Amino acid sequence: MARRSLSASPPARDAKRIKLDHLTSEDFRNGVVLAPMVRSGAFPSRLYALKHGAKLVWAPEIVDKAILHAERVVDPVTGVVSYNGKSKAMFTTHPVEKPYLIYQLGSADPDLALQAAQMVLQDISGIDLNCGCPKPFSTHAGMGAALLSTPDLLCSILTKLRQNLPENITVSAKIRLLSDQKDTLELVRRIVETGITNLTVHCRTRNMRPRERALIERLREIVEFVEGLGKGVSVIANGDCVSFEDAKRVKRITGAHSVMIATAAESNPTCFAPVPLTDLEKTLVPPYIRMCKYLDNHWSNTKWCVAQFKGPHPNIPKPEHKAIHDAIAQAKSYDDAERLHLIGPEGKWDGEDVFAEIVRIIEGRKLGTSSASLLEDEAAASKENTATEEGVRTAKEVTDFASTPQNTENPEPPSLAAPLGVANELRVNVPAAVSGVDPPTPTLGGGIPLSATGA
C-alpha cells in the first residue's frame, strides 16, 4: 500500500497562554488504565481503550536513544503525529489522546532520559520510566527491571526528569516487587521522594512470569506506606486484572487508587467498559481495520493486533470465527483484508467515520461524559473494608485471592500446568541438582542462578 505523503512539522510558535489543564495525582485515581505494551499498545488500540472507558493510556516503551533520532511529522489529512525512524513510525499519536497519554521511556542515563522526554513533550501529558520489564531487549543496557538493582541510578533519572520538565508534565514510574517486602518499601520510599506523581506496581517479582499468579495481596501494605509518606502520590495495581468488573476486586484487595490492565486489553481493547464487546470478529475487527487504514497504520501492526483479538462468541458459531481468523492469517495487506471480507460485508472503507465517532466520544469527556469510575458507594465500601479487616491473610486465604471472580474470563485457562491446578508432574518443581537445569533470569550478565542469590 502506498503511504500518504506527510508534512514536515510546523515551526514552533511562542505560547500565548499557559495551559492550565494537565494531569494531577487525582487523574491517576479511581479508574482502569491501559498498560504499556509493545505492538499491542499501538495508537489504534489506545483509541479504542479510551473510547470504551480507559481513564488513561500508556504508550509502549521507547528507548531514549531511539526517539532522539526520530523525525516528527504531521499528517495534514488525519492530524496523526508520527515519530519516524528509518523505515516506519516508531511512535504515533493524535491530539485527541494527548490529555490521557502517558509516554513510557526506557533509559539508564539521566541526561539521555531528559533529552528523550523533551522530544515528545508537545504530544503527551506524562512521562513514565520503565523500571519493571524483565525482557532482554529492555534490561540489556541496564534499563527496565535492571534499574531495580541500581536504585541510585533509578532515582537519579526520576529526579532529573522532575526537576527539568515543565510542571504540566507528570513524571511517574512502573516497578516490580522485590523478593523482600522490606526492600520493596525502601525502594518505594526513595522513588516517592523524587517528586513523582504516580507509582505503578506490577505485582510480580523480576523472576516471575505471566503464567504465575500476581502477588496482589502484597500491594496493600505498599499503598498504605505510600499514603503514610504524605506526598499525595497515587499507586496503580498491575497484574492479573481482566476487566472493569475485575478491577473492583483488585482495588478492594490492594487498596490501590487505580488498576491497570495489560494482557486482557491485548485480547479485547474494549475490556475497560462495564460491558465489553463480544463476537469481536464482527463487532471490533472490521471497524478497527477500516480505521487503521484511514490513519495509515502500518499493516503489519494492524494484522498483529487483530490476530490477538479473542473473546466470547454468543452469536458467532465456531466455524465462522475460525474462518475469520484464518483470513486474518492469510491477509498481507489492506487490499487483502478487503478481498477476504475482513472489513465487513458492506465492503466500505469508512475509516474516517469510525475515527470521527471515537474522537467525538473521547472529546465528550470534556462535556461531562467521563469514563467509568471505580469509586464505590459508602455502604458497599464499608462492607468490603469490614470483610477485609476480618479476613487475616493466612496462607490458605492467599489461594482465595488468586481465584477468578464469577462471570470473569480466567486469565489462564485451566490446564495440567496451571498454577492452582491439582499437583501433577507438570507442576512439580524439579530441583536443579536433579534436573541439571537452572533457568537463567534474562539480565545483562546472562542471568544469575537462584542458588547464588539465596532466594
N, C-alpha and C positions, 0 to 999 in steps of 0.2 A: 504494500500500500504506500502510495506517495505521501510523504509528510508535508503538511502545510507549512509554508514559509513563515518564519517567526520574526517579529520585530525586535530590534535592539531595545534594551531597557531605556526608558525616557530619562533625561538628565534629572538629577536630584534637585528639588526645589526647597527654598527656605520655608520652614514651617511657619504658618501664620498664626497657629494657635496650639496650645499644648493639649494633647489628647488625654482627657481625664478618665475615660472608660478603659480600665485594664483589669487584669485578673488580680484577685487578692486571695488570701487564705480561705475566705468564705466560698469562693468559687470552686475550691477543691473538695467541698464538703457535701454530704447528702446526695450523692449521685453515683451513677455507674459510668465508668470511663473505659475508653479503648486503650489497650496496651500497645506499646511499640513492637511491631512485628515485621521482620524482613519479608518483602514481597507482598504478603497478605495485608499489610498495613498501608497499602498504596492509597493514593488520593481518592479514587472512586469508592473504595471500601470505607474510607473515613467519612465521605459524604453520606453514604447510606447509614453508617453508625449514628451520625448526627441527626439525620432525618428521623431515625427510629428511637431517639431518646438518649444517646450518649451525651453526658454533660460536658466532657472534654475528650479530646482525641490526641494520642501521642503518635508522632510520625516515626517511621523506622529509624534506627540508629544510623548515623552517617559519621564516618571517621573525620577528624578535624582536617587532616591534610587533603582529603578528597574534595571537600567542599571549597577549600581555598583555591582550587584550580578550576572551579566550575564557572560557567558563564550564565548570568541571569538574563533570561529573555521573556518577553510577554507576548502571548498570542493575541493579536488585535481583534480576533473574532470572539473567542470564548473568555478572554481575560485570564486564562490559566498562566501562572508563573512557573517557569521551568528553570532549574539549575542544571545545565547540560554539561556532561562530561564529553569525552572524545567521540563516543558512539551514540549515546542516548541520554535522556534526562536521568539524573540520579535522585532528584527531589522535585516534586511538583506540588503546587497548591493553588489556592484561589482566594481572593479577598473575603469571600463569604465564610470561610472556615477560620480565618485569622483570629477572631475573638476566642476561639475554643482550641487553638492549635498549640501543642507543646512539641518543640523540636528536640529530639534526643540526640545528644552528642557523645561520640566516642573519643576519648582523649586521655593521654597520660602526661600532658605537658600544659601547665597553666597558661603560658603565653600563646601557644597554638590554640588552646581551647577558646581563649578570648577572641583571637583573630577569626576563628571559625564562627563563633556566635555573632560577631559583628557583621559577618557576611549576610546573614539571613534576618536581621532584626526587623526589617520593614515588612516581613511577611509572616511573622509568628508572634505569639503572646508570651511564650515562656521557653526557657532552656532547661533541659533535664540531662544531668550527667549519668551516663550508663555505668553503674558500679555493680552490675549483677549478672551480666551474660557470661556463662561459663564456656562458651564455644571458642575454639581456637582462633577463628577469624577476629574475635574481639579481644581475647586475652593475650595473643601472641606478642603484642608490643606493650604489655603492661596495662592495657585498658580493661574495661568490663569488670568481671569478677576479680581480676588480678588486683584491682585497686583495694579490695577488701584486705589484702595482705600488706598494703602500703598506705595506712591511714593518713600519714603526714602528707603524702602526695595528693591523696583524695581530697582532703580538706583544703589544701593549698589551691587546688583547681576551683573548688566552690567559692572560696574566699576571693580569688582573683575575679571570677565572674560577677559575684555580687557587688564588689567594690567598684567595678568598672562599667557595668552595664546600666542602662537607664532604669529608673525606678519602676517604670511601667512594664518592664520585662521581668517576669518571675524567674527565680532560679530554684531548681529542685534536684533531687537525686533519687535514684532507684537502686536499692541494695538487695542482698540476700541475707538470710540469717547466718550467723556464725555458729559453730558447733556448740559453743558455751554461751548460755544466755547472758552471763555477766559481761563477757567480751562484746556481745551484741549491744548491750545497753551502753557500754562505754563508747563504742564506735558511734552509736546514735547520738549520744551527748555531744561528741565532738562535731558531728555533722550539723546538728541543730544550731550549734553556736557559731557556725559560719554565716548565719543570716538567711538561710533558705526559707522558702515559703511552704514547701511541701516535701514530705518524705514518703516514697512508695516502698513497701517491703514485700518482696517475693518470699513467701513463707516456705522456702526450701533452702537448704544449705548449698554451697557451691558444688558439692559432690553428688547431690541428689538429681534425679532425672524426672521428666514429666510423668512417667508411669508411677512414680512413688507419691503417696498421699502428701499433700502440703500440710505443714505443721502449723495450721492457722491458730491452734489453741495457744501458741507461744506469743501471739501478737498482742493480746490484751494487756499484758504487763508492759510491753513496749509502748503502746498507746498511752497508758496511764503515766508512764515515765516521761514521755514527751510532753503531755499536758502539764505535768508537775514542774517542768522547766520554765513554764510561763512565757514562752516565746511566741505563742499563737500559731505554731506550726501544725499543719494538718497531716494526718497519716492515712495512706491508702493501702488497703489489703489487696494482695495479688496472689492467686493460686487456687485452682480448682473451683472457681465460680463459673457457672454455665449459663446463667440467665439473670434477668432483672429480679425475678422472684427469688432465685437462689442467692442473690446479693443480700437480700434481707437476712437470710440465715447467717451468712458470713459476717455481716455487720453486727448481729446480735452476739455472736460468739466472740468476735475480736474486739468490739468496741471501736473499730476503725471508723474514720469520718466518711470515707467513700470506699467503693470496691471496684477493682479493675478486672476486666475480662480479656483473656487472650485467645486461647485455642478455640473456645466456643464461638468467638466472633469470627474467626477464620472460617468456620463451618457455616455460620449464619450471621452476617453483619447486622441483621435486624433483631438480634437477641437482647438488645437494650430496651426493647419495648415490652410492656407488661404482657402483651400477646404478640409474639413474633410471628413472622410469616411461616407458612408450611408449603409443601409442594413447590420447593424453590426452583425446580427445573422449569416451571411455568410462571411463577409469580415474581421471581427475582432474576433468573438468568437472562431472559430476553431483554428487559429494560436495562439491566446492567451492561450488557454487551453494546446495546444501542448508544447508551450514554458514553461508554468508553471510546467508541469510535468518534463521536462528536468532540470529545475532549482530547482526541489524538493520543490516547493512552496506548503505549506500546502493546501490540497484540500478544507478545509472549507473556507479559504480565497479566493481561486480561484473561488469557486462556488459563494460566496457572491459578488465578483466583477463583474462577468459576468452576474449575475442576475440584476445588476443595469444598464447594457448597454442598451441604447434605443436611438432612433432617427428616421429620415425619412426612409420610405421604398418605394422608387420609383420602385424597381424591385421585391419585395417580397410581395405576397398577404397576407392579414391579417391572414387567417387561418394557413398559413405556419409559419410565425414568432411567432404566438401564440403557435403552436405545439413545436417549438424550446424552448420557454421559459418554457413550461410545462415539457419538457425533462430535462431542467436545474434544475427545482424544484425537479424532481424525483431522479436525479443522487446523489449518496452518495460516489462516489469515481471516480478516473480516469478511472478505468475499466468500470464503468457505463457510463462515458462520451463516451467511445469508443463504447460500446454496443448500446447506444442511438444515435449514429452517430453525436455527437456534435463536433467531431474533423475533420469533413469533409467527403464527400462521398468517397474519396480515402482511408480513414481509415489508414493513415500512421502517425506514431509518429515522425515527422520530426522536433521536437522542437529544436534540435541542429542547424539546418539550419535556423530556424526562429530567434533564438538568434544571430547567426553569422551575419545575414543580418542587424539586429538592431545595433550590435556592429560596423559593417562596416560604417553604416550611421552616427552614433554618432562620431566615430573617424574621419570621413571625415571632420568634422568641423575644425580640425587642419590644413586641407589642403585648407581651404577657403570656404568649404561648410557649412556656418553657418546657424543658424535658421533665420526665417523671422524677420525683424526688424519693429518696429513701427515708425521709422523715416519717416517723410513726406517731400515731395519736398517743397521748399521755397514758391512757388506760392500758393500751397494748404494751407500750414501752415499760410501764411499771410492772406488769405481769411478767414480761420477759426478764427484767432485771432481777425480780424476786426468784425466778426459776434459776437464773444464773448463779445467784448468791448461794442458793440451797444446794446446787449441784457442784460439790467439790470435785476437782479434776483428778479422779483416780485413774489408774492405768486402764481399768475397764471402760471408763467413760470416754477415753481417748478414741476408742473404736466408734462410739456413737458420733463423734464429730466428723468422722470420715464417711458416714453413710450419706447417700444422696437423698435429698428431700423427696417426698411423694410428688408424683407428676413432673419430675425433673429428669431430663435425659442424663444417664450415667456417663460422666466424662471418660470413663474407661470401661467398655463393655466387659462383663464377667468372662473370665477365661481361666484356664489352669494356672496361668501365671499372674492372675490378678492379686494385688497386694493383700486384700482381705479375704481371699478365697481359702478353701479348705487346704490344709497342709498337703503338699504333694511334692514329687521330685523336681518339678519345675520351679517351686518357690523356695526350696531349702537352699540356704547359702552354704556352698561347699567351701571350707577353709582353703586359703591359698596354699597351705602346706600340703593339702591332699590333691587339689586340682592342678597345682603348678602354675596357676594363672592369677595374677594380681593386677586387675584392670587399673590403668593409669587415669589420673584426672587430667583433662585437657588444659594444661598450663604451658607457659613459655618454656619451661625446662623439660617438657615431655611427661610431666606427672610425677607425683610423689606417692609412693605406696602408703596405704593407710597405716601399716605397721610402723612406718617411720615417724608418723605424727602422733602416735599414742592414742589415736581415736578409737 
